[in-house]
Amino acid sequence: MKKLYILILLSTCSFISKAQYTITAATNPIAGDIESFIDIDSTGLFLGSSGTSQTWNYTAITTLTVNPPVTNTYVAMSTVPNNTMFPTATIAVDDGAGNFGILSDNSTKHEYLGYANAVAANCWAYTDPYKVYTIPFTYGSVSTDTYLLAFPTDTTTGTFTTTGDGTGTLQLPTGNYTNVLKVNYFRYENDTYASVVYDYTVTMDQYYSAVSKFLLLEVQTTTTSVTSGTNVTWYYNKYGRVAAVGLPTGITNKEKRLDVNLFPNPFSNGELFITNNDPSFGKMTIEINNVLGQSLKTISFENQNANEPKRIDVRDLAKGIYYLRISSKETSKTQKVIIE
């Protein structure tokens, strides 16, 4: 669930480099760097094959215009509120709404430390941060780590394994990118909220090349189990993101409409309501993410109609900005909500 998405502006050409691509300290983000990405329609999306001399064909991907592009800017720690909570931090990611992801990057590792906000009570810092990967990192490299985030009311623990498991050509609607390194992430996470336990298993592929210090493409699958007492519910999600600055030529937009209403918004009493104005979409799954894209909880509703609003209990969430990813069959949308 605690995850940071890092994607790049793509060009419309093919790029060739002779040496095997390696992630080094030179690729660490610096203040002023900008990343922007947009969600990909999950239809036909797949995890890439492993090994050398691979060809990953994603020329058929389409972006979802119902989900607006997300743009983040890297900033110096001196500009971050409550930065004294993160004494080892080197850089932060500003989402433009006053929220910051905190990183510690150096010549040996790329590490995630937590989240900062102008309100100290809304900040959190990992008791044991998680290392995304070691540096340098290339094909055949393996990095493993454990992490811990503890609050008075909930605890998150997890293991994280990063493997350089593929090299080859990445085919996108914008062109062919050669000498690409595929990095595979496997994460298991356990989140305990009061009497409810969430277990996440995430498999994610990210594609790097010499084109930029940031990513070309990301694809992930997530299996979630929610245990409440003796009741266990399972969910499966497939997800992808691609660069969105100027929306690269050749990547088409596939707009899928899910007609739902969320109210009230903003709200302060811990209860949010949702209505689905087209019950033909059937079962809805709602994933609540914070501003860093970290999945906090998942809720599922069976068939409903506009005359029967469903209650979403978010009393366990702190004040701040959240994004609800609402999915039904192959249709999805993301909507921002504010807890005051």
SULTA-V371565 format. One record per backbone hydrogen bond with DSSP energy under -0.5 kcal/mol. CO is the residue of the C=O (numbers start at 0). NH is the residue of the N-H. Records with the same first field share a line. If there is no record, write none. Layout:
CO=NH ; NH
//
This chain:
0=2 ; 294
7=9
14=177
21=23
22=135 ; 136
23=26
24=27
29=32
32=73
34=71
35=243
36=69
37=241
38=63
41=44
50=166
53=168
54=56
55=57 ; 170
57=60 ; 172
60=251
61=40
62=64 ; 253
63=66
65=67
69=36
71=34
72=93
73=31
74=91
75=78
76=79
79=82
81=84
82=85
85=88
90=102
91=74 ; 93
92=94 ; 100
93=72
97=117
98=94
99=115
100=92
101=112 ; 113
102=89 ; 90
103=110
107=134
108=105
109=131 ; 132
110=103
111=129
112=125
113=101
114=123
115=99
117=119
118=121
119=122
123=114
127=147
129=111 ; 131
132=109
136=22
137=140
140=163
142=161
144=159
146=157
147=126 ; 127
148=155
152=193
153=150
154=191
155=148
156=189
157=146
158=187
159=144
160=185
161=142
162=164 ; 183
163=139
164=50
165=181
166=53
167=179
168=55 ; 170
169=171 ; 176
170=57
171=174
174=171
175=14 ; 177
176=169
179=167 ; 181
180=182 ; 207
181=164 ; 165 ; 183
182=205
183=162
184=203
185=160
186=201
187=158
188=199
189=156
190=192 ; 197
191=154 ; 193
192=195
194=228
195=192
196=226
197=190
198=224
199=188
200=222
201=186
202=220
203=184
204=218
205=182 ; 207
206=215 ; 216
207=180
208=211
214=7
215=242
216=206
217=240
218=204
219=238
220=202
221=236
222=200
223=234
224=198 ; 226
225=227 ; 232
226=196
227=230
230=227
232=225
234=223
236=221
238=219
239=39
240=217
241=37
243=245 ; 246
247=250
249=251
251=62
252=254
253=255
255=257
256=258
257=259
258=276
260=274
262=272
266=339
269=313
271=311
272=262
273=309
274=260 ; 276
277=280
278=281
283=300
284=286 ; 326
285=287 ; 298
286=288 ; 324
287=295 ; 296
288=322
289=292
293=289
296=287
298=285
300=283
304=307
309=273
310=312
311=271 ; 313
313=316
319=338
320=290
321=336
322=288 ; 324
323=325 ; 334
324=286 ; 326
325=332
326=284
327=330
330=327
332=325
334=323
336=321
337=265 ; 266 ; 339
338=319
//
